[in-house]
């Protein structure tokens, strides 16, 4: 279960991703999120949350978002 704050972080990310338009997202992406996380000087919970979110299967991500 995700808390209200965690859901807000995820929904903000998804909202921004939907507004990309013709642009491509270059960071964070599922294939490199974990790698870049290991280079962060300060390990923050929000960054770990996003890394976990990006590594979640798309079908599960859509299900969670649709339930919000």
C-alpha positions as CSV (number, residue, x, y, z in Angstrom):
1,X,0.0,0.0,0.0
2,X,1.2,3.5,-0.9
3,X,0.7,6.4,1.4
4,X,-1.1,9.6,0.2
5,X,2.3,11.4,-0.1
6,X,3.8,8.5,-2.1
7,X,0.8,8.5,-4.5
8,X,1.1,12.3,-4.9
9,X,4.8,11.9,-5.9
10,X,3.9,9.2,-8.4
11,X,0.9,11.0,-9.8
12,X,3.0,14.2,-10.3
13,X,5.5,12.2,-12.2
14,X,2.9,10.5,-14.4
15,X,1.2,13.9,-15.0
16,X,4.5,15.4,-16.1
17,X,5.3,12.4,-18.3
18,X,1.9,12.8,-20.0
19,X,2.7,16.4,-20.9
20,X,5.9,15.6,-22.8
21,X,4.3,16.1,-26.1
22,X,6.8,15.7,-28.9
23,X,9.7,15.5,-26.5
24,X,11.4,12.3,-25.3
25,X,12.0,11.6,-21.6
26,X,15.7,11.0,-21.1
27,X,15.9,10.7,-17.3
28,X,14.7,8.9,-15.3
29,X,13.9,5.9,-17.5
30,X,13.3,2.3,-16.3
31,X,16.5,1.0,-17.9
32,X,18.8,3.4,-16.1
33,X,17.0,4.5,-12.9
34,X,18.7,2.0,-10.6
35,X,22.1,2.7,-12.1
36,X,21.8,6.5,-11.5
37,X,20.3,6.0,-8.1
38,X,23.6,4.3,-7.0
39,X,25.5,7.4,-7.9
40,X,23.4,9.8,-5.8
41,X,25.4,11.4,-3.0
42,X,22.4,11.5,-0.6
43,X,20.0,8.6,-0.7
44,X,16.5,10.1,-0.4
45,X,13.3,8.1,0.0
46,X,11.6,9.9,-2.9
47,X,14.4,8.8,-5.3
48,X,14.1,5.2,-4.1
49,X,10.3,5.4,-4.5
50,X,10.7,6.6,-8.1
51,X,13.3,4.0,-8.9
52,X,10.9,1.3,-7.6
53,X,8.0,2.8,-9.5
54,X,10.0,2.8,-12.8
55,X,10.9,-0.8,-12.3
56,X,7.3,-1.8,-11.8
57,X,5.6,-3.5,-14.7
58,X,3.5,-1.2,-16.9
59,X,0.3,-3.2,-16.4
60,X,0.6,-2.8,-12.6
61,X,1.5,0.9,-12.9
62,X,-1.6,1.5,-15.0
63,X,-3.8,-0.4,-12.6
64,X,-2.6,1.6,-9.6
65,X,-3.0,4.9,-11.4
66,X,-6.5,4.0,-12.6
67,X,-7.5,3.1,-9.0
68,X,-6.6,6.6,-7.9
